[in-house]
Amino acid sequence: MIGPLIALVGFVWLVTYTLRRVGANPPEPPPRPQLSLAWLRELWDYLRRLIAWAAPIVPFVAPAITFVAVTWPLPKESDGLLFQEQASQILLVLLIGFVIEAGALRWRRQAVDWLLSLVTVLILLAGEIYALTALYDNNPNHADIIAGAMAAGVVAILTAAIQGAAEEPPEKPGAA
């Protein structure tokens, strides 16, 4: 239990650090706490607006949340090793795909793009290591982590593609 808690604290610190580093302040304060359904609706709306505001600043959150959301409900073991065998190949393709997509972008000089790459590569490598370890040990364990890594890889590729599409194209020399 201490490992996930340390990871959560570190992740929250990283998000806070990144938001402060770029000088971002939330657009509005959260609603005042009350025990009512109206307050819960206000809180839900506030959280949606907050996520929409912060997502472009901290894009590394998307693959991390996807990893946790997929890993949490899945069983730790699969029925056989076929899943681990196929996942070990898929994870390499996702890693290569992310590197190609991230390399095709014209990076801005913000640390968040670097953090998106770091978080994504760490998650994909962790999934690959667990898949290969399961194959080596002939033990169909850690299927949840492997599936979470694959889902996070897909989200990271989509996030990088959206970031690249959202960036303004560079001006052509001589165009006025």
N, C-alpha and C positions, 0 to 999 in steps of 0.2 A: 504494500500500500504506500510505502514511503517513496518509491520510484515514481509512480504516476503523480503524486503530490508535488515532488520536486520538478517534474516536467511541466506541470500546470503553472506553478509559480514562475518558473523560468520563461514559459511562453507568455504569460501575462506581462512579465517584466519586459520582454522583447517587444511586444506590441506597444506598451506604454513608452518605452525608450524611443521607438521609431516614430511614434506620433509626436513626442516632444521634440525630437531631433529636427523634424521638418517644420516645427512651430505650429502644429495644427491644434486647434481648440474646437471642441464640439460646437455645432451650430446653435445649440440650445441646451438648457439644463434639463435633467430628467424630471418627470412629474413628482410632486410631493406624495409620499406614501400615505395611503388610506386603505382601509379594509372595505373595498367595494369592487363590484364588477366593472364599474366605469373606470376606476383607477387601473385595473388589470388591462383593460382595452387601451387606455392611454399609455401604459407602460409598453405594451406590445407594439403599438404604433411608434413610440419613441425608439424602441430597439430596432425596428425595421429602418427608420430614418437614419439612426446612428450607424447601422451596418452599411447602408447605401452610401453614407458620407465617408466612412472609414475604409471601405473596400479598395478604392484606388490607391490609398496611401499605404495600406498593409496587405498586399495581395498574397503574401505567404500564409495568411490565415486560412484561406479557402482550402488548400490541400491538407492542412493540418486538421481542420475541423472535419473534413471528409474522411480522413484516416480514422479519427476517433469514432465518428458516427457509423462507419461501416464495421470497424473492429469490435466495438462494444457489444452489439447484439448477436454476433455470429459465434458458433461453437468453436472451441479451440482446436479440435481434431476433425479431420475429414475421414471419409470412409476408407479411402486408400491413398496411394501416393500419386495417382494420376493428376490430381489437382496441383500438387506441388511441382510435378514434372512440367506441366503446361505453364504454370505460373512462372517458373524460372525462365522460360523462354519469353513469355509476354512481358515480364518486368524489364528484361534487357531491351526489348523493342520500345517500351515506354520510355526508358532512360535515353535511348538514342533519339527517339522522337522529341523528347523534351529538349535535349541538347541542340537539335537542329532548329526547333522553334525558338528557343531562347537565343541561339546564335544568330538567327535571322533578324532579330530585333535590333534597332539602333538604341542602345541602352542610354537612358537618361542618367545623370550623375547622382542618383538617389540610392541610398543603401537598400531600399525595399526591393529593388529588382535583384540585387545580389542575394538578399535574404530569401526571396522566392526560390531562386536557384539552389541555394544551400539547403533549405528545408526540403525541397522536392528531391534533390539527389540523396539526402540522408534517408528519407522515407523509402525511396525506391531501392537503395542499397540495403537497407534493413530487411525489406521484403525479400530481396534476392538472396541475402545471406540465410534467412530463415528457410527459404525454399530449398536451397542447396544443402543446408544442414539436415533438413528432414529427409532429403533423398540419400544423403550419405549415411545417416543413422537408420534408414529404413523405418522411420517413425512419422506417421502422418499428423504431426503436431503443428501448432501455430498457423493453422489455416486462416484464422481470423486476422492475424497480422499481415499475412500475405495478401489476402483479399483487400484489406484496408489500404495496403501499399499500391495495389493496382488501381483502385478507385481514386486515390489521391494523385497518382500519376496522370490519370486522364483529366482530372480537374485542373492540375497544374498546367498541362498542355493547353487546355482551353483558356485558362487565365492568362498565360503568356500570349496566346493568339489574340485575345480580346485586348490586352494591353498594347500589343503591336498595332492592332487595327485602330485603336483609340488615339494613338499618338498622331500628331500632325506631321504630314510628310515634309521633309526638308525642302526649302526653297531651291529652285534651280538657279545656278549662277547666271547672271545677266538678266534674270526676270525682274521686272519692276512693276 
